[in-house]
C-alpha cells in the first residue's frame, strides 16, 4: 500500500505467462494521473469508477515503466495493469 498526496494505491504483482507487473507509484496532478510501474513485458491498462465495471482497456501494449491518463474523470478512479493480452477481470 502506498500514499502520494490525494492518491492511495495497492500494488499486487500480477502474472501473465510468467511475466509480472507491479505498480510502484501513482501521482495525481489535477489534470492527469501518472502511474509508474515495473513490468517484464508491455501492459494493458484498465480503469473503473466503481471496481465493478471495467470494460475494455483504456490503453493497450504500453511499453516502458510509465502510463499517463490525461483525462481522469469523476471523483475516483481505479486502475489495473495486466500483461498485454491478459483478460481482466479474470473469469470466475
N, C-alpha and C positions, 0 to 999 in steps of 0.2 A: 504494500500500500504506500502510495506517495501523495504528497500535497504540494501544490505550487500555486500560491495565491488563492484564487477562487476555484481552482481546479483540483479535484481529487481523482486518483486513479488507482486501479488494481492491475497489476501485471501478472499474468499467468502464462507461462510458456505453453504454446500450442504446437502441435506437430502435424506434419503432413508428409508422408513418405520418408520419414527420417529427418526432415528439415525442421527447424524450430524458429519461432518468432516471439519476442517479448517486448513490451513497452517499457522504455526507460524513463520518459518524462513527457508531460503534456503542458503546453503553455497557451494561455488564452489572452489575446491582446485586446479584445473587444470587437475586433473585426475579423479575426481569424483564429483558428486553433492549429497549433503546430505539435505534431506527435513525433517524438524521437524514439526510434526503436532499434533493436538488434535482431537481425534475421540472417539465416543461412541461405535464403532464396528470396525472390520477389514476393510481394504480398498483395492481397486484395483487401480493401478497406470497406467495412460495413458500418452503417450508422443507424441509430434508432433514438426516438424521443421517449420511448416507453418500455424498452427492454423486451417487448413482445413482437412488434412489427419491424422486421429488418429489411425486407425487400431485397433488391439487387445491390451489389456492391456500388459504392459511390466512386470508387477508383479501383482499377484492376492492373495487375502486373507492375506494381510500384517497386522500382529498384531502390537500392541505397538504404539509408538509415533515417529518412525523414519524410513525413507527409504533412501537407498543409491543406486544411479545409478553409477556403476563403469565403465561404458563405454559411457559417453555422447559424442555424435558425432556432427559435424557441428559447425557453428559459433553461432547458437542459438538453444534453445530447450525449449519447453513449456510443463508444466506438469499439469495434473488434477488428483486429488484424489477423488474417489467416494466410497460410502459404497459398500462393496463386493456384486456383483450381479446386481448392478445398471447399466443399459446400458449407454454408452457415445459414441458419443454425443447423447443427448436426441432426440427422434423423433420429427419432426416439428409439 
